[in-house]
């Protein structure tokens, strides 16, 4: 799908393959499989997009207390490690490939185990990370 989308965007813009490499037209979000894993479909997405000069935004989704350390600081360290791993891989695929650093860290309700949004911990994570 990525390759087809890139080709459709190139045709719609009426530009050459070389120009498409220099002028990104599409982007994708790459999520990590926390904790600390980029799975095969996500790695393939990085390869497909980066090799064609398109934007990859690596966005780990971590929930402190579930798939990340229970502290916000620990969860943000994990988020940073996961994002940097994806960004570094994109650069190995194509030096200078356009990338973005994304992140979503929240916490779980330790009583129920369900994700908790709108909490002070969530806001701290969003402000920092």
N, C-alpha and C positions, 0 to 999 in steps of 0.2 A: 504494500500500500504506500509506503514512504516513497519508493522509487517512482511509482505511478503519479503520486501527488506532485512530486518535484517536476516531472516531465510535463504534466498538465499546466503547472504554473509557468514553466518555461515557454510553452507554446502560447499560452494566454498573453504573456508579455511580449512575445515575438522576438526573443533574444536567442543568442547562440549558447551552446553548452559552456563555452569559456566565460561568457559574460555572467551566466548563472552562477558559476563558481565564485565570482568576485562580488556579486550582488545578491545576497540571500533574499529569497521570496517567501519561504515557509519556515515554520519552526515546529518542534515537537517537545513534549514534556517527557522526560525520562524519570521514572520512579525507581527507587531502590527497593529491594526486598529486605527490609530491615529484620534482623540486625546484620549490617555489613555485607550485603550481597547484591550484586547486579546480576540478574538472571539472563538467560539466553535471549529472550525476545527484546529485552531492553538493550543488551549489548549489540544485537543486530541492528536495532534502531539507531544507536550511536554510529555504528559503522556506515549504514546507508546514508544518514543525513550528513555526517561529517565529511565523508569522502566526496560528497557533492557540494560541499561548501555551505550547507544550510545550518540554521541555528538549532542547537540542542540546549535545552534548559534542564539541568539535572536537579530534581526536586525530591529529596528524601522525605518520606512521611514517617515520622517517628512519634510514638506515644510513650511518654515517660511512665514507667511503672509496668509496662506491658512488653514492648519490644525494644525498649531503650532504658538506660538507667533511670531510677526513680527521681533523681534530682534534675532540675532544669539544666543546670550546668553540664551534667553528664550527658543528658539527651542532646544538648547542642553540640557537644564535642563529637558525639556519634554522627549527628547530622552533617557536621562539617567534614568529617572523615569520609562519609559516603558520597557527599557532593564532590569533594576534591578527587576521589577515585574516578568518578564518571567523567569529570572535566579532564583529568590527566589522560584517560583512555581516549577521549575525543581528540586530544592533541597528538597522541601517538598515531591515530588513524590519519590525521591530516594536520600538519603543523599550521597553526594560525586559524584553525577551524573556529567559527564563532560559537561561543558558549555563554550560557547564563547560569548563575548560581541561584537556585531556588531552595526553598525549605518550608516545611510545615511540621512544627513540633507542638504537640499538646500533651495532655496528661490523661490518665484514666482515673475514674472514681475507684479508689481502692476498696470501697465497700461492695460495689456491684460489678466492677471490672469493665464497665462501659466507658467509651470515650467521653471526656468532659470538655466541652467547648465554652468559651466565654468566662473562664475562670481566671483568677489573677495569675496563675502559673502559665496559662495559655498566652495571656497578654504579655507577660515578661518574655516568653520565648519568641513571640512575634517581634517585639521591639529589639531584641538582641540579635536574633538570627534571621 
